């Protein structure tokens, strides 16, 4: 079985709480027994999270060797220049690692997303902008570290697509999930 969850802000991508953690877990969403998250979204990230009870799907989706693309919508501080977007697309150095080339573009107009609870921190004198970053790798906090490396800290991060399966097409409100149809499942492994 392959499930899609619209993971809300403040939820860990695991069923067991971390000792002393303030974050919620997947256990509260009534998911079927014996499913596990395929990949992770940090607690402070939102969006499309896949879960399955099928062995082997994790490596099929997440191994960079397969070049499986994931798109993230990122609200950042200030408006990145075209050169900054080109820099992100070429790859940036985060710590001792250079990211692989990716696709980077501004999202105009901004995506229509449900409000986040709690809302992002907004500064009256600092504009913000939405970007789309399409990656085929997924290092720890990579998107946040990439935008920070080019001087545009992330305010909000939403995984919008895995393969050709878009969160928008699923019609899931935050915290809701459902099993994927055959066509949706194929879309995950396409693109």
GISULMO-V864767 format. One record per backbone hydrogen bond with DSSP energy under -1.0 kcal/mol. NH is the residue of the N-H (numbers start at 1). CO is the residue of the C=O. If there is no record, write none. Layout:
NH | CO
NH | CO
//
This chain:
3 | 51
4 | 178
5 | 49
6 | 176
7 | 5
7 | 47
10 | 43
12 | 24
14 | 12
21 | 18
24 | 10
26 | 14
28 | 25
29 | 26
36 | 52
38 | 50
39 | 37
45 | 42
46 | 157
47 | 7
48 | 159
49 | 5
51 | 3
52 | 36
53 | 1
57 | 54
60 | 56
61 | 57
62 | 58
63 | 59
66 | 63
67 | 64
70 | 135
71 | 161
72 | 133
73 | 158
74 | 131
75 | 156
76 | 129
77 | 153
78 | 127
85 | 81
86 | 82
87 | 83
88 | 84
89 | 85
90 | 86
91 | 87
94 | 97
97 | 94
99 | 92
102 | 89
103 | 134
105 | 132
107 | 130
113 | 111
126 | 123
129 | 76
131 | 74
132 | 105
133 | 72
134 | 103
135 | 70
142 | 139
145 | 141
146 | 142
147 | 143
148 | 144
149 | 145
151 | 148
152 | 147
155 | 75
156 | 75
158 | 73
159 | 46
160 | 71
161 | 71
162 | 165
163 | 69
164 | 187
165 | 162
167 | 160
170 | 167
175 | 6
176 | 173
178 | 4
180 | 2
185 | 181
186 | 182
187 | 183
188 | 184
189 | 185
//
